[in-house]
Amino acid sequence: MPGPKPLSLELSDHERRVLRGWLRKQTASQALVLRSRIVLACAEGLSNARVAEDLGVSRETVRKWRARFAADRLEGLVDRPRAGAPRKITDEQVEALVARTLDQVPPKGDSHWSTRSMAEAAGMSQSAVSRIWRAFGLKPHIVETWKLSTDPQFVTKVRDVVGIYLSPPENALVLAVDEKSQIQALDRTQPVLPMAPTTPAKMTHDYVRHGTTSLFAALDIASGSVIAQHYRRHRHQEFLRFLKVIDAAVPKDLELHLVLDNYATHKTEPVKKWLLRHPRFHLHFTPTSASWLNLVERWFAELTCRKLRRSAHRSVVELERDIRGWINEWNKNPKPFVWTKRADDVIDTLAAYCNELMTQDTSDLSQISGVVSERVAL
C-alpha cells in the first residue's frame, strides 16, 4: 500500500535564495548543505522516496527534514543548541582578563603577556586564556611597525606623485628612481643544500660578508623596464653620475619626470645646478617617510625576493655581475606595476587611520593631526 501523502512545501523567493546560498557557501557544513538539497527537492513536488534515492539518503531522513522545515521554516534546518556543562568562567572574569591584557604590564619585568603568565595572574587555565584571546583577537606576542608622514606638504606631494602615475604627461617618460644601498655580498659558511621531495632547501643561518654595493635604479612606470647602475658609494656624486646615465639612455626628444624620495643627496647644490642645465628633467618628491609611494620600491622587493634573499656571493664583483644578469633578464620581458589608487583614496585612508589613532592613548600626534586638518580643509 502507498504510504501517507508527504507534506507539500512551497518556498518563498527569500527562502529559495537562502537555501541556494547555503549550497554555494564554502564554509557551510555538509549537514546544512544536505538539508538544503532535501528541501529544494521536496519543493519541486518529488516524493520522499524519489528524493531519498536521488540524494542517497534514507526516506526517514527526507521525511524528518521535510517536516522540520514545514514547521519551523529556515530555522528548522539549523542545528539547535545542545545541553552541555555549565560555564565555569563568568562574563565578569572574561572582561577582567581582557582589561588586564590591554591595560596592565606583566609581572617579573616581561615585555608582554604570555598565555602562561596571564593564566597564573588570572587564576585560569592556559587553554582558557588562549580561547579568550582568540575570541577577542588579542595577540600580545605580535608587534607591528607603523609610521605616518609628518610632512607639512604631504597632501600636495601625494597629489603630485599619484597624479603623474595615473595621468602621465604626453611626450614624456616617467621614471621611479631610488637607491638600494648597502647590498651585502654574503657567502654562507657551509654549502646550500638543494630542495628534495618533502624537504625544503636549507642554508646556514650564519654567513661571511665580502663587502657591499649600492644599486641605483630607474623604473619606467609605463613599460616596467629598468635602468640600473652599481656604485660602491652612495653620495650625491654617484647620484649625478646616475642622472647622466639616464640622460644618455633616454631619447633626447622626451621629457623626463623622476619620482624620488627626500634623501639629502637628491637635493644638493651640484645636483640643482646640473638640473638647471638639463631642463628636460623634472623631479617629483614623495612625502617624508612615505617612500611606499615610489613604485621602484615594489621592484626592489622583486629583486630581493627572487634574487638576493637566497643567493650567495664571494665578492662584490660577483654580486654585481649576478644582479646585472637578473636585471637583463627582467628587461627582456618587463612587467609594469600599475598604480590604481586615486590621491583622494590615499588621503582619505590616512585621515581615517589618524582619527582612529587620536582616540587611543598615544604620544604627541599634533603633527599627524595637522595632516588630517589639511585634508579636511581641502
N, C-alpha and C positions, 0 to 999 in steps of 0.2 A: 504494500500500500504506500502511496506517496506520503511524505512527511508533511508537517504543518507548513502552511504558506509563510515564507520568510517576510520579515518586516520590510516594507518598501522605504527606500531612502531617497530623499530629494535634497540636493545640495544648493545652497545659495551661491552666488558668484564669489562672495568673500570666502566662504568655506572651501570652494573648489580651488581658489588661488592659494590659500594657506596650505592645503593638502599637497598641491603640486609643488609649492615652495619647499615643503619638507622633503619631497623626493629629490630635489636638486641640491639641498643643503648638504655640504660635505661633512659638516660637524654633527649632523643629526644621527641619533642612534639607529642601529639596524632594526630594532624593535619598532621604533616610531615609523620608519620607512615602510615596514611590512604592514603595519596597521593602516597607514595612509593608502597603500595599494589595495588593501581589502575593501576599505570604504569606497574608494573611487570605482572599483569593480562592481560592488554591490549597487552603487548609484546608477550604473548602466542597466540595471534590471536583471543581472545574472543571478542564477540560483546559488545557494550556498555550496552545493556540490560542484558546480562549474567553477566557481571562484577558488574553491579548495584545490581542485585539480589543476587549474591554471597556475596557481601560486605555490603549489607543492606543500600545502598545509592541511590540517585536518578540518573536517566540517565543523567540529566543535569550536575550533579557533575562529573560523569565519563567523559562526553564529554568535560567539561571545562579543566580538568587536562590532558586529552589526548592531547588536542590542545595546552595547555600551554607547555607541555613537548616537543611536536613536534617542537614548535617554539623556545624555549629557553633552551631545554635540562634540565640538573640538576638544573641550576639556576632558571628555571621557577617554581620549586616546593617550593622554599624558599619564605617566605613572604617578600614582598617588603616594604621598609621603608615608613611609612606613615607621612603625614604632621602633624606638631604639633606646639605648641607655640615656639617662638624663644627663644634661650638660653638667660638667664639673667646673667649668670656667665661666664666670659671670661676665655680663657686658661691662660692668664696672672694672673688673680685672683687666679685660682687654683694653679698655680706654686708658687705664693707668699704665699698662705696658707700652702702648703706642706713644703716650705722652712722655714717658721716661726715655724711650728711644730717641725722640725728637729733641727733647729739651735738656737732658742730663748727660754729663760726661761719665764714661765708665770708670769703675774703681781701678786701683793699682796702677794708675798712670797710663792705661791703654789709650790709644788714639781713637778707637771706635769700638762699638759693642760687637760681640760675637754671640751666637746662639747660646753658648755655654755660660758666658759671663752674665747675659741677661737672664737665663734660666736660674742661675744662682741668686741674682739680685731680686728677681720677682717671685721666687719660690714656685716656679713651674718646671715642667719637663722641657728638655731641649727641643723635642719634636713639637710641643705646643707652641713654643716661641717661634719656631720655624714656620708653622702653619699660619700664625697670626701675621708674621711679617710678609709672607706671600700674599695673604688676603689683602693687605693694605699697601702692597708694592714697596715695602721698605727694604733697602739693601745697604746696610751700614758699611759693608766691606768695599763698596764701589765709590770711587770719586771720579767725577768727570771734570775736565778742564773747560773754562769758558773765559772769554774776554770780549768786551764791547768797545768799539772805537769811540774815543772821546774827541775826535777831530771836529773842530768847530765848523768846518766846511764839509761835513760828512754828506749831507743831502745833495749839495751841489756836485760833489765828486761822484757820488753814486749815479746821479742822473747823467753825468758826462760819460762815464765809462759804460754803463748799461746802454745808453743811447747809441754809442758808437758800435756796440755789439749788435744791437737789433737793427740799426739803420746805418750801415757803413757808408761813408761818402763815395760818390762816384769818382772814377779815375783815381782811386787811391787804394793803398794796401794797408790793412790794419794788422799790426803785429803785437802780440802779447809778449813782453820782454821781461826776463828776470834772470837771476843767477842762482844756481845751486852750488853753494860754496862748501868747501871742506869735504869733498867726496874722498873717502879714505880708500887707499889700496890695501885691502885686508887679505891676508892669506891664513887659512885655517891651520892649526898646529898639527892636524892629522888629516889624512885623505878623506874626502867626502864619499860616503857610502851611497851607492845608487839605490833607487827605488826597486822594490821587489814585490811580488804578489803578497798581499796582506801586510806589507811593511813599507812605511814611507821612507823617503830619502833621509839620511842622517848626516849631520855635520857637528863638529865640536863647538862648544859654546865659547871657547876662547880663541884668540886669533893673534896674529902678528901684524903690526902696522908697518907699511912701507912708503908712507908719505901721503900727501893729499893733492887734489887738484880742484879747480873751480870750473864749472860749466856755465857759460853764457849762452842763453837760448832765446830765439825769437820765433814764436808760433804764429803762423798765418791762420787767422781765425776762419777764413773762407775755405781754404783747401786742407788745412791740417798739417801742411809741410813745415819743416823746422830748419831754421838757420842756426847753427851752433858752432861754438869755438871754445877750446880749452885754454885756460890761463892758470899759471901756478900761483898768482896772487890775485887779490880782489880789491883793487883800488880804482880811483877814477881814471887812471891811465889805461887800465885794462878795459874799462867801460868805453872810453873813447875809441880804443882800437876796435872794439866790437861794433860800435856805431859805424866805423869806416867799413867793416866787413859787410854790414847790412847795406850801406850805401853802394858798395860795389856789386852786391848780389842782386839788387832790385833795379829794374829798368828806370832810366832817368826821367821818363815821362810820367811816372806815378808819384803821387803824393804819399808820404809815409806817416801814419798815425800810430804812435807807440804807446801802449798801456804799460805803465811802470808803477812800482811801489815807491815809498818815500825814503828809500835808502840814501844816505848822505852823498854817496859817490855819484848819484844821478843829478845832483844839483850844484856841483862845484863850479867855480868861475871858469875854469878851462872848458868844461862841458858847455856852459852857457855861451861862451864866445864861439865855440865850434858850431853850435846850433844856429847862431846868428848868421854864420857864413853858409849855412845849408838850410835855407828856409823851407825846403820841402818836408823837413822833419817837424812833426807836431806831437808834443808829449801830453799824455793824459794820465794823471796820477790817481791811484786808488787812495781811499782814506787811510789814515794811520791805523795800524792794527787791523786792516781789512784786506790782506793780500789774497784772501779767498775769492776776491773779485777778479783776480788776474787769471785768465784761462790757462796760461802756461803752467800754473801750479798743478793743474789737472794732468798735464802732460808729464811733469816731473814725477807725479805719482805712478804713471805708467812705467816710466823708466826705472823707478825704484822697485816696483813690484815684479816687473817682468825681466829685469836685468841685474840690478845692483844687489838686491837683498840676498840672493843665493850664490853670488859669484865669488871667486877667489882670485886674487892677483898678487904677483910677487914684486911688482914695481909700478910706479906711476905711469910709466910709458906703456906698460901692458894694459893698465886700466883705461887710459885714454884711447888706446887703439881699439879696445873692446867696445867702449861706448860709441866711438865713431862708427864702427861696423854696425852696431844696433841702430843708430840714427839713420845710416844709409839705407838699411832695410826698411825702416819706418817710412822714409821718404819715397820708396818705390810704390807704396800703396797707402798714402796717408789717410787718416780719419779725423775730420774736424770734430771738435767738441762744441755742440750747438747750445748757445745760451737761450733760455726760454723765459726767464722771469723778467717782468717789467720792473722798472725802477720803483714804481709805487708799491708793487708787491713786496719788494725787498724792504722798503722803508716801513710799510705797514706791519710786516712781521717783526721787525726790530722794535717798533713802537709798542706792539702788544707785549713783547718779551720784557721791555723796560717797565711797563706798567705792572707786570706781574712781579718783577723784582722789587718795585717800590713798596709792595705790600708785605715784603718779608723784612726781617731784621738783619739788614746788611750794613756794610760800611758806607762811607760817603758816596752817594750816587748823584751828586749835583751835576757833574759833567755829563753823565749819561742822560739825566733828565733833561738837560739842555737840548740834546738831540731830539727827544720826544717833543719838547716845546716848539722846536724849529719845524718839525713835521706838522704839528697842529696849526702853526701859523701859516704854513703853505697851503 
